[in-house]
């Protein structure tokens, strides 16, 4: 990993992700947008979802709040964000798979 990429990674792990969960992720417009987007998916028990750029797992928590019988894979370049996403899912009684990778590598 290049030095520039390492610095970006540190910024997301140590500053952006924690701050995002404490600020933007708690706002009404952000939560409304999540609900509106996920309403369009019409997911059923056993469906699989790949969350590209899963971040800290706010979408995962919303999905599992609607249907805990989904198979979810979260993809992100931040190991700390993936750890937070896994913890959010585990708090809801579900384990999710996570992959640390750039979505361009799919």
N, C-alpha and C positions, 0 to 999 in steps of 0.2 A: 504494500500500500504506500502510495506517495505521501510525503510529508504534508502536503496541502490536504489530501483526503483524510489523513489522520487528525488534523486540526478540525476539520469539518465534523468528523465523527465525535471527537471530544466535545465540541460545542453542542451537538444534538444530545449526546448522552448526559452531559452535566448541567446544561442550562436550558435548552429549548424544551425537551420532553417534560421535565418536572414543572417548568413554568406553564407550559401549555395546559397540563392537567389541572393546574390551580387557577387558571384564568379563562382562556377561550373555551375550553371544553365544558365549562360550567354555565355558559351563557345560554339564554333562551333561544336566540337565533340559531346557534350551533346545534342545539338539541333538536330543534324543530326541523332543521335541514336533515339530520340523521333520520328522524322518523319519516319524513316525506320520501327520502330516497329508499329506505328499507321497505316502506309500504308497497313500493312498485315491484319488489322481488317476489312476493307471494310464495315464500318458502314453506315447505312441508317437512314433516318428520323424515329424517334420513337423507335430506338433501345435503350436498356438499357446497361449501363456499370457500373461495380463495380470496383473502383480503390482501391486495397488493398495496404496500405502503401502510401496513396495519398500524404503525405508530405504537402508541401505548395501549391500544385495544379498546378504545371507546366504541367503535363499531361492533366489536366482538361482544362487549357487554350488552349493547342494545339488541343485537341478534339473539343472544342467549336469554335475554329477558323476555323475548317473544317466543322462542322455541329452543329448549335446551337439547333437543334431539337432532341437532345439526352437526355435521362434521366440518370443522373449520380449520383451515390452514392459513396462518399469518406469515406474510413475507415482508421483511424490512431490512434495511442496511444497518440498523442500530441494535446492537445486542441488548442494551439497557431497555430500549423500547419494547423489544420482544419479551424480555423478562417481565415488564409491567403488564403486557398483554396477557401473558400466561397467568400471572397472579390474579388479574381481574376475572379471567375465566374460572380459575380454581375457586375463587370466592363464591362463584355461582354454581359450584359443584360440577364443573366440566373441565376436562383437559383438552387443550387444542394443540395441534402440531404447529411448529414455527420453523421457519428457514431464514437464516441470515444470508441475504443475497440481494443483488441489484435485480430489479424486475427485467432489465434488459437482457439478463442471462437466461430467461425462461426459454 
